[in-house]
Amino acid sequence: MSYLLSTARRTATALLVLLPLVLGGFLAVPAVADEQIYEPIYPVGPSDAPLNGQDEDKEKGTIRVPDLVAEEGDFHLAVIDSVQAQIDNQEVLDAVRETMGQTNAKIVVGVDTADNTMEGGAAQFIRALTLFGPTSYLLLHDDWPDSTDTKGYIQDGWIVIGLMLPDKDGHGAQIAIDKAWNVTGDRSAALSYSVAALRPMMDKEDYTQAVIESVRITTEELKAPKNILGVLLPASSDGKRTLLFVVLGVLGTLLTTYVVLRGARKRQRQATTERSARAAQLARLLPQQLRELESCKLPAISVDAGGVIQQRAELLERAISPLAKAGQEAVRRVSAATPVSSAELERLEGINRCQEELVSACTAFNGLLGTANPSRQRWGSIISAHRRLLDDCVQFLDRADTASLDAAARVRGHLVTDTDALDEAQQWLDKPMSRRATPVDMLERLWELRLALTSDLEQLLEQAGRKRIKVPHELAAHRADRPEDGTRRLDDLATLDQASREVQRWMDGDPGDRA
């Protein structure tokens, strides 16, 4: 609504500013055009010139335009009220229907009498009809004040015919024709032929037939181009504006869809490129890793059935051969697959991760049990790591909000029993000559202590999470399968536990991975 009001204000202002120019330039001096647009129907002689003061009683400067009396399709008929009774509107419509069907032009016919018109006759009349008449909203360009110099002020494809009927003395009959810039043909010929045809009808005062003939002759001489878009575009400016908004909306939707789809395809191509690059990297790493895996031999371990060491060692030993074969097959499939699918890359990542864990576990087992003199550093890291874990538990249990948790008492019990066991293990490590326990027995005991502490600590942390108690970073890191930021794991026991979980997960997974 505000847009319409603003448009109305701008239009009214433009009309007020341009009205003197319009009246003085267009109406009073119709000969400003390069081509004469009117012609008298009767020859004008000296007797037709008005005597001095003869027309002083006329309302000079008054613009009178006819009323719209009939219209059908692109044909519109406007007749001044004083002669409406002398024209059969329906007969005109019936007669011009066939003519309008054979032309691409859109036509407005205005009928007035010489008695009602200012100086300028028919030329002045059709200018006033175009600018101020009932069909001006159809005839005028929306930006006609700015486009007059290039395209004129009449909309594309329109023809305006102005008929001036004779006055009571039989004088002043004229016809004028104005047209849009893209209407072609000889307007002078149209005027001449119309004058010859209209003169006998004016003599008989058959004004209905005069209107019909003026339309027929004009459309024979003047041709408008075929308006292909006119079939689709509405005639009114508001309708065109609405259609423009609809078209822009559709184009905007299509553009948005195109941008979204293009972005999706770009991300898909980028993901495919990244997968292929990662697969190529793994394909280069796996052969070396396969050689390490195939040379991986677990130490001969003699332990009681059902122990932790025996369970883990058998699991890892059983996985070496199928995991090596799976790695070879994965490399072959990746080399032949272009591009690499997400499932294929995930399978390759799983095999790579499992092989890394298995190689690390074999290294840890051999460092702890594979020689007559086990690595003091590896055993010392197990004992010190367990002590650090207990110290982290002490700090967590000293908080008031964790003391009431059910698992807190069980974890607190480890502070005593585990500390005593770690002291004995440290003495065993420091005094190898007085050892009564074998490395296998000591590793079994320390591993069972670690599993028991880890189980109770896991329950404690779960209960703390349900109570929304913040867990220290040091304890939370022990729960992760893999260390953060590339840091080393707690010790060899953590490495062996993680390798066992990874291998078991792989063996329980897709049978195709172990084919």
C-alpha positions in Angstrom: 0.0 0.0 0.0 2.8 2.4 0.9 4.4 1.7 -2.5 1.2 2.5 -4.3 0.8 5.8 -2.4 4.4 6.7 -3.1 3.9 5.9 -6.8 0.7 8.0 -6.9 2.5 10.9 -5.3 5.3 10.8 -7.8 2.9 10.5 -10.7 0.8 13.4 -9.5 3.9 15.6 -9.0 5.2 14.7 -12.4 1.8 15.6 -14.0 1.7 18.9 -12.1 5.2 19.8 -13.2 4.7 18.7 -16.8 1.1 19.9 -17.3 2.1 23.4 -18.7 4.6 21.7 -21.0 2.1 19.1 -22.1 -0.6 21.7 -22.8 1.7 24.1 -24.5 3.9 21.7 -26.4 1.7 18.6 -27.1 -1.7 20.1 -27.3 -1.4 23.7 -28.6 1.4 22.8 -31.0 0.7 19.3 -32.4 3.1 19.9 -35.3 6.1 19.3 -33.0 6.3 15.8 -34.3 8.4 15.0 -37.3 5.3 13.5 -39.1 1.8 15.0 -39.2 -0.6 12.8 -37.4 -3.9 14.3 -38.5 -5.7 15.2 -41.6 -9.1 17.0 -42.2 -11.7 14.9 -43.7 -13.2 17.9 -45.6 -11.0 20.4 -47.5 -10.4 23.5 -45.4 -11.0 26.8 -47.3 -11.1 30.5 -46.3 -14.8 30.2 -45.3 -13.8 27.7 -42.6 -11.6 30.0 -40.7 -13.3 31.5 -37.7 -14.2 35.2 -37.7 -12.7 37.5 -35.2 -14.3 36.9 -31.8 -16.5 34.1 -33.3 -15.2 31.4 -30.9 -14.5 33.6 -27.9 -17.3 31.9 -26.0 -15.5 28.5 -26.2 -13.9 27.2 -23.1 -10.3 27.7 -24.3 -7.8 25.7 -22.3 -10.4 23.2 -21.1 -9.5 19.5 -21.7 -12.5 17.3 -22.3 -12.0 13.6 -22.9 -14.6 11.0 -23.8 -16.0 8.2 -21.8 -15.1 4.5 -22.4 -18.3 3.0 -23.9 -17.2 -0.4 -25.3 -14.2 -2.7 -25.2 -13.4 -6.2 -26.2 -9.9 -7.7 -26.0 -7.4 -5.2 -27.2 -10.0 -2.9 -28.7 -11.4 0.1 -26.8 -13.9 2.7 -27.9 -14.3 6.0 -26.1 -17.1 8.5 -27.2 -17.9 12.0 -26.0 -21.3 12.0 -24.3 -22.9 14.4 -26.7 -22.7 11.9 -29.6 -22.9 8.6 -27.8 -26.5 8.1 -29.1 -25.3 8.4 -32.7 -22.9 5.4 -32.5 -24.0 1.8 -32.1 -21.4 0.4 -29.8 -22.4 -3.3 -30.3 -22.3 -3.0 -34.0 -18.8 -1.6 -33.8 -17.6 -4.4 -31.6 -19.2 -7.0 -33.9 -17.6 -5.4 -37.0 -14.1 -4.9 -35.7 -13.9 -8.4 -34.1 -12.7 -10.0 -37.3 -10.3 -7.1 -38.0 -8.8 -7.3 -34.5 -8.3 -11.0 -35.0 -6.1 -10.4 -38.0 -3.8 -7.8 -36.4 -1.3 -7.7 -33.6 -2.0 -4.1 -32.8 -4.0 -2.9 -29.8 -6.3 0.0 -30.7 -8.1 2.8 -28.9 -10.6 4.8 -30.9 -11.8 8.1 -29.5 -14.7 10.1 -30.9 -15.4 13.8 -30.3 -17.0 16.7 -32.1 -15.5 19.8 -33.4 -17.7 21.8 -31.1 -16.0 20.4 -28.0 -12.4 20.8 -28.9 -9.7 23.3 -28.3 -7.5 24.6 -31.0 -5.6 21.7 -32.6 -8.5 19.6 -33.6 -8.1 15.8 -33.8 -4.3 15.9 -33.1 -5.0 17.7 -29.9 -7.8 15.4 -29.1 -5.9 12.1 -29.3 -3.0 13.6 -27.3 -5.4 14.5 -24.5 -7.1 11.1 -24.9 -3.7 9.4 -24.5 -2.5 11.5 -21.6 -5.7 12.0 -19.6 -8.3 9.6 -21.1 -9.9 6.5 -19.5 -7.3 4.2 -21.2 -4.2 6.3 -20.4 -3.1 3.5 -17.9 -2.9 1.2 -20.9 -1.5 3.6 -23.5 1.3 5.4 -21.5 4.7 3.9 -20.7 5.2 3.6 -17.0 8.3 5.9 -17.4 6.9 7.9 -20.3 8.4 11.3 -19.2 11.9 9.7 -19.4 11.4 7.5 -22.4 9.6 10.0 -24.7 12.8 10.8 -26.6 13.6 7.2 -27.3 10.3 5.3 -27.5 7.7 7.9 -27.4 5.0 7.9 -24.7 2.7 5.3 -26.2 3.1 1.7 -25.1 4.5 -0.8 -27.6 2.0 -2.2 -30.1 -0.7 0.5 -29.5 -2.5 2.6 -32.1 -4.7 5.6 -31.2 -7.3 6.8 -33.6 -9.1 10.1 -33.0 -12.2 11.0 -35.0 -13.6 14.5 -34.9 -17.2 14.6 -36.1 -18.3 17.8 -37.9 -19.9 20.6 -36.0 -23.5 21.7 -36.5 -22.4 23.6 -39.6 -20.7 20.5 -41.1 -17.2 21.8 -40.6 -14.2 20.6 -38.6 -14.3 16.8 -39.3 -10.8 15.4 -38.9 -9.1 12.1 -38.3 -5.8 11.7 -36.4 -3.6 8.6 -35.9 -0.9 8.2 -33.3 1.1 5.0 -32.8 3.8 3.4 -30.8 7.4 3.5 -31.9 7.4 -0.2 -33.0 4.3 0.0 -35.1 5.4 0.2 -38.7 3.7 1.3 -42.0 2.8 4.6 -43.8 0.7 6.7 -41.5 0.2 9.3 -44.2 -1.3 6.6 -46.4 -3.5 5.5 -43.6 -4.7 9.0 -43.1 -5.3 9.6 -46.8 -7.2 6.3 -47.3 -9.3 7.0 -44.2 -10.2 10.5 -45.4 -11.4 9.1 -48.7 -13.5 6.4 -47.1 -14.9 8.5 -44.3 -16.1 11.5 -46.3 -19.3 9.8 -47.7 -20.1 8.4 -44.2 -19.8 11.8 -42.7 -22.1 13.1 -45.4 -24.7 10.5 -44.4 -23.9 11.0 -40.6 -23.2 7.2 -40.4 -20.8 7.6 -37.6 -21.0 3.9 -36.6 -19.6 2.9 -40.0 -17.1 5.7 -39.8 -15.6 4.2 -36.7 -15.5 0.7 -38.3 -13.8 1.9 -41.4 -11.2 3.9 -39.6 -10.2 0.8 -37.7 -10.1 -1.4 -40.8 -8.1 1.0 -43.0 -5.6 1.8 -40.2 -4.9 -1.8 -39.5 -4.4 -2.5 -43.2 -1.7 0.2 -43.4 -0.1 0.0 -40.0 1.4 -3.2 -38.5 2.4 -4.0 -35.0 4.9 -6.8 -34.3 3.7 -10.0 -32.8 3.9 -9.7 -29.0 4.9 -13.2 -28.0 5.4 -12.2 -24.4 2.0 -10.5 -24.4 0.4 -14.0 -24.2 2.2 -14.6 -21.0 2.5 -11.1 -19.5 -0.5 -9.3 -17.9 -1.4 -6.0 -19.4 -1.4 -3.9 -16.2 1.7 -2.6 -14.5 0.7 -4.1 -11.2 0.2 -7.5 -12.9 3.6 -7.2 -14.6 5.2 -6.3 -11.3 3.6 -9.3 -9.6 4.7 -11.6 -12.4 8.2 -10.1 -12.1 8.3 -10.9 -8.4 7.1 -14.4 -9.1 9.7 -14.9 -11.8 12.4 -13.5 -9.5 11.2 -15.8 -6.7 11.4 -18.8 -9.0 14.8 -17.8 -10.3 16.0 -17.1 -6.7 14.8 -20.6 -5.7 16.5 -22.2 -8.7 19.7 -20.2 -8.0 19.6 -21.2 -4.3 19.0 -24.9 -5.3 21.9 -24.7 -7.8 24.3 -23.2 -5.3 23.3 -25.7 -2.6 23.7 -28.7 -5.0 26.9 -27.3 -6.4 28.2 -26.9 -2.9 27.1 -30.4 -2.0 28.9 -31.8 -5.1 32.0 -29.7 -4.3 32.0 -31.1 -0.8 31.4 -34.6 -2.1 34.3 -34.3 -4.6 36.5 -32.9 -1.8 35.6 -35.8 0.5 36.3 -38.2 -2.3 39.7 -36.6 -2.9 40.5 -36.7 0.8 39.5 -40.4 1.0 41.6 -41.3 -2.0 44.6 -39.4 -0.5 44.2 -41.1 2.9 43.8 -44.5 1.2 46.9 -43.9 -0.8 48.8 -43.1 2.4 47.6 -46.2 4.1 48.4 -48.3 1.0 52.0 -47.1 1.4 52.2 -47.7 5.1 50.5 -51.1 5.3 53.2 -53.1 3.4 55.8 -52.1 6.0 53.4 -52.7 8.8 52.5 -56.1 7.3 56.2 -57.1 7.3 56.4 -56.1 11.0 53.3 -58.0 11.7 54.4 -61.2 10.0 57.7 -61.1 11.9 55.8 -60.5 15.2 56.3 -63.5 17.5 54.8 -63.7 20.9 57.1 -65.1 23.7 56.5 -68.7 24.8 54.4 -68.3 27.9 53.8 -71.1 30.4 51.0 -70.0 32.7 48.0 -71.5 34.3 44.9 -71.9 32.1 42.4 -69.1 32.4 44.9 -66.4 33.5 44.8 -62.9 32.0 48.1 -63.3 30.2 47.1 -66.5 28.6 43.7 -65.1 27.4 45.3 -62.0 25.9 48.3 -63.9 24.4 46.0 -66.5 22.7 43.7 -63.7 21.3 46.6 -61.8 19.9 48.3 -64.9 18.5 45.1 -66.0 16.8 44.7 -62.6 15.1 48.1 -62.3 13.5 47.6 -64.5 10.4 44.0 -63.3 9.4 44.9 -59.7 10.1 48.0 -60.0 7.7 45.8 -61.5 5.0 43.1 -58.8 5.5 45.8 -56.1 5.1 47.1 -57.6 1.9 43.6 -57.9 0.4 42.7 -54.3 1.5 45.7 -52.9 -0.2 44.8 -54.8 -3.4 41.2 -53.6 -3.3 42.3 -50.0 -2.7 44.8 -50.0 -5.5 42.0 -51.2 -7.9 39.3 -48.9 -6.5 38.9 -45.4 -8.0 37.5 -43.6 -6.2 37.7 -45.1 -2.7 34.3 -45.5 -1.0 33.7 -44.5 2.6 33.1 -48.1 3.6 36.4 -49.2 1.9 38.4 -46.5 3.7 36.8 -47.3 7.0 37.7 -51.0 6.5 41.2 -50.0 5.7 41.5 -47.7 8.7 40.2 -50.5 11.0 42.8 -52.9 9.6 45.6 -50.3 9.9 44.6 -49.5 13.5 44.3 -53.1 14.5 47.7 -54.0 13.0 49.3 -51.0 14.8 47.9 -52.2 18.1 48.9 -55.8 17.5 52.5 -54.8 16.7 52.7 -52.6 19.8 51.3 -55.5 21.9 53.8 -57.9 20.6 56.6 -55.4 21.3 55.3 -54.9 24.9 55.0 -58.7 25.5 58.5 -59.4 24.3 59.9 -56.5 26.3 58.3 -57.8 29.5 58.6 -61.6 29.1 60.6 -62.3 26.0 64.1 -62.3 27.5 66.0 -63.7 30.5 66.5 -60.2 31.8 63.2 -58.3 31.3 63.3 -54.6 30.6 63.7 -52.8 33.9 62.3 -49.6 32.3 59.1 -51.3 31.1 58.5 -52.9 34.5 59.2 -49.7 36.3 56.8 -47.8 34.1 54.0 -50.2 35.1 54.6 -49.8 38.8 55.0 -46.0 38.6 51.9 -45.6 36.3 49.8 -47.6 38.8 51.0 -45.3 41.6 50.1 -42.2 39.7 46.7 -43.6 39.0 46.2 -44.2 42.8 47.4 -40.7 43.5 44.8 -39.3 41.1 42.1 -41.3 42.8 43.2 -40.0 46.2 42.7 -36.4 45.0 39.3 -37.2 43.6 38.1 -39.1 46.7 39.1 -36.2 49.0 36.4 -34.1 47.5 33.2 -33.9 49.6 30.9 -34.5 46.6 32.5 -37.9 45.7 32.9 -39.4 49.2 29.2 -40.4 49.3 29.3 -42.3 46.0 28.8 -46.1 46.2 32.0 -47.0 44.4 34.1 -44.6 46.4 34.7 -47.1 49.2 35.8 -49.8 46.8 38.3 -47.5 45.1 39.5 -46.3 48.5 40.3 -49.9 49.4 42.7 -50.1 46.4 44.7 -47.3 48.0 45.9 -49.8 50.7 45.9 -53.2 48.9 47.4 -51.9 45.7 50.1 -49.8 47.5 51.3 -52.9 49.4 51.4 -54.9 46.2 53.3 -52.2 44.3 55.9 -52.0 47.1 56.5 -55.8 46.8 56.7 -55.4 43.0 59.3 -52.6 43.4 61.4 -54.8 45.7 61.1 -57.7 43.2 62.4 -55.3 40.4 65.2 -53.8 42.6 66.5 -57.2 43.8 66.5 -59.6 40.9 68.7 -62.1 42.8 66.2 -62.6 45.6 63.1 -63.0 43.4 60.8 -65.8 44.2 58.2 -65.0 41.6 58.8 -65.4 37.9 58.2 -62.4 35.5 55.0 -64.1 34.3 53.6 -64.5 37.8 54.5 -60.8 38.7 52.9 -59.6 35.4 49.8 -61.6 36.1 49.4 -60.1 39.5 50.0 -56.5 38.5 47.6 -57.0 35.5 44.9 -58.3 37.8 45.4 -55.4 40.2 45.1 -53.0 37.2 41.9 -54.6 35.9 40.3 -54.5 39.3 41.2 -50.9 39.9 40.1 -49.9 36.4 36.7 -51.7 36.9 36.0 -50.0 40.2 37.3 -46.6 38.9 35.0 -46.9 35.9 31.9 -47.4 38.1 33.0 -44.4 40.3 33.4 -42.1 37.3 30.0 -43.2 35.9 28.3 -42.4 39.2 30.1 -39.1 39.3 28.8 -38.3 35.8 25.2 -39.1 36.8 25.6 -36.7 39.7 27.1 -34.1 37.4 30.4 -34.1 39.3 33.3 -32.8 37.3 35.8 -35.6 36.6 39.5 -34.5 36.6 41.2 -34.6 33.3 43.9 -37.1 34.5 41.2 -39.7 35.4 39.1 -39.0 32.3 42.1 -39.7 30.1 42.5 -43.2 31.5 39.0 -44.1 30.1 39.9 -43.2 26.5 40.8 -46.0 24.2 43.6 -44.0 22.6 45.7 -41.2 24.2 45.0 -37.6 23.3 47.2 -35.3 21.2 49.5 -38.2 20.3 50.8 -38.7 23.8 52.0 -42.2 24.9 49.7 -44.5 26.9 50.0 -45.0 30.6 52.2 -48.1 30.3 52.6 -51.5 28.6 49.5 -52.9 30.4 47.4 -50.1 28.9 48.9 -50.9 25.5 48.1 -54.7 25.9 44.5 -54.0 27.1 43.8 -51.6 24.2 45.3 -54.0 21.7 43.1 -56.8 23.0 40.0 -54.7 22.8 40.9 -53.5 19.2 41.6 -57.0 18.0 38.5 -58.4 19.6 36.4 -55.6 18.0 37.9 -56.4 14.6 37.3 -60.1 14.9 33.7 -59.6 16.0 33.1 -57.1 13.1 32.4 -57.6 9.4 33.4 -61.2 8.3 34.5 -59.7 5.0 37.4 -58.0 6.8 38.8 -61.5 7.7 38.1 -63.1 4.3 
